[in-house]
């Protein structure tokens, strides 16, 4: 490996690590969004179940 390719290699390795971290972060965000959707759905369901029945 020449002196010119070492900085390029290091930069590419750093970019690869950052991309991997970004992908993990994106995956974690998807999980959190799913959890938030579940909580919202459960809250809406609970509110529907607590409504008094309309008179017949």
Rosetta silent file (secondary structure, phi, psi, omega in degrees, C-alpha in Angstrom):
SEQUENCE: XXXXXXXXXXXXXXXXXXXXXXXXXXXXXXXXXXXXXXXXXXXXXXXXXXXXXXXX
SCORE:     score description
SCORE:     0.000 S_00000001
   1 L     0.000  130.937 -177.755    0.000    0.000    0.000 S_00000001
   2 L   -84.087  167.792  178.808    1.459    3.343   -0.983 S_00000001
   3 H   -62.754  -26.824 -179.154    1.564    6.468    1.128 S_00000001
   4 H   -76.528  -29.373 -176.028   -1.152    7.937   -1.081 S_00000001
   5 H   -86.674  -19.336 -178.994   -3.611    5.101   -0.552 S_00000001
   6 H   -62.251  -48.658  177.503   -3.358    4.935    3.247 S_00000001
   7 H   -61.857  -37.496  178.543   -5.356    8.162    3.866 S_00000001
   8 H   -64.653  -43.687  177.986   -7.924    7.052    1.307 S_00000001
   9 H   -60.225  -46.252 -179.438   -8.220    3.649    2.973 S_00000001
  10 H   -61.726  -40.531  178.777   -8.624    5.263    6.392 S_00000001
  11 H   -65.467  -40.873  178.778  -11.282    7.631    5.060 S_00000001
  12 H   -66.430  -39.596  177.357  -13.182    4.763    3.450 S_00000001
  13 H   -64.308  -40.455  178.351  -13.039    2.718    6.654 S_00000001
  14 H   -65.477  -42.099  178.394  -14.332    5.690    8.639 S_00000001
  15 H   -63.832  -40.047  178.070  -17.138    6.235    6.128 S_00000001
  16 H   -62.904  -42.654  179.231  -18.048    2.545    6.285 S_00000001
  17 H   -65.137  -41.075  179.342  -18.227    2.671   10.096 S_00000001
  18 H   -64.907  -41.530  179.240  -20.361    5.830    9.991 S_00000001
  19 H   -62.822  -41.880  178.343  -22.707    4.256    7.448 S_00000001
  20 H   -62.189  -43.353  177.871  -23.059    1.174    9.636 S_00000001
  21 H   -62.690  -41.598  179.213  -23.858    3.375   12.650 S_00000001
  22 H   -63.041  -38.508  179.152  -26.402    5.320   10.588 S_00000001
  23 H   -67.317  -39.752  176.645  -28.068    2.069    9.524 S_00000001
  24 H   -63.896  -42.266  179.139  -28.267    0.902   13.129 S_00000001
  25 H   -63.703  -42.105  178.347  -29.720    4.256   14.121 S_00000001
  26 H   -62.911  -40.943  177.420  -32.257    4.065   11.305 S_00000001
  27 H   -62.812  -42.219  178.804  -33.207    0.555   12.433 S_00000001
  28 H   -64.716  -38.394  178.241  -33.626    1.727   16.012 S_00000001
  29 H   -63.555  -39.864  177.811  -35.807    4.632   14.831 S_00000001
  30 H   -62.230  -41.677  178.374  -38.061    2.207   12.961 S_00000001
  31 H   -62.922  -45.243 -179.413  -38.449    0.115   16.108 S_00000001
  32 H   -64.552  -38.859  176.955  -39.262    3.203   18.186 S_00000001
  33 H   -63.690  -40.555  177.296  -41.807    4.401   15.630 S_00000001
  34 H   -62.086  -42.379  178.047  -43.443    0.979   15.716 S_00000001
  35 H   -63.989  -41.764  178.696  -43.596    1.101   19.503 S_00000001
  36 H   -62.651  -42.457  177.695  -45.094    4.595   19.394 S_00000001
  37 H   -60.615  -40.435  179.368  -47.730    3.423   16.908 S_00000001
  38 H   -64.186  -42.591  179.685  -48.590    0.518   19.210 S_00000001
  39 H   -64.483  -43.746  179.027  -48.958    2.841   22.205 S_00000001
  40 H   -62.736  -44.814  179.519  -51.171    5.240   20.233 S_00000001
  41 H   -60.833  -43.880 -179.812  -53.311    2.356   18.957 S_00000001
  42 H   -63.974  -40.791  179.172  -53.691    0.947   22.487 S_00000001
  43 H   -64.601  -44.161  178.704  -54.660    4.365   23.854 S_00000001
  44 H   -63.336  -39.739  178.684  -57.255    4.891   21.117 S_00000001
  45 H   -64.517  -43.635  178.967  -58.657    1.406   21.730 S_00000001
  46 H   -61.548  -41.833  178.633  -58.876    2.041   25.469 S_00000001
  47 H   -62.618  -40.328  177.799  -60.725    5.313   24.870 S_00000001
  48 H   -63.931  -40.701 -178.117  -63.220    3.538   22.607 S_00000001
  49 H   -70.705  -25.363 -178.566  -63.790    0.813   25.186 S_00000001
  50 H   -85.827   -9.675  179.266  -64.384    3.360   27.979 S_00000001
  51 L   -65.164  135.908  176.680  -67.120    5.217   26.110 S_00000001
  52 L   -67.911  147.379  178.586  -70.504    4.736   27.695 S_00000001
  53 L   -67.138  140.087  177.685  -72.948    2.823   25.560 S_00000001
  54 L   -69.354  144.099  178.881  -75.445    4.990   23.716 S_00000001
  55 L   -62.399  142.122 -177.609  -79.036    4.614   24.977 S_00000001
  56 L   -79.403    0.000    0.000  -81.059    2.149   22.938 S_00000001
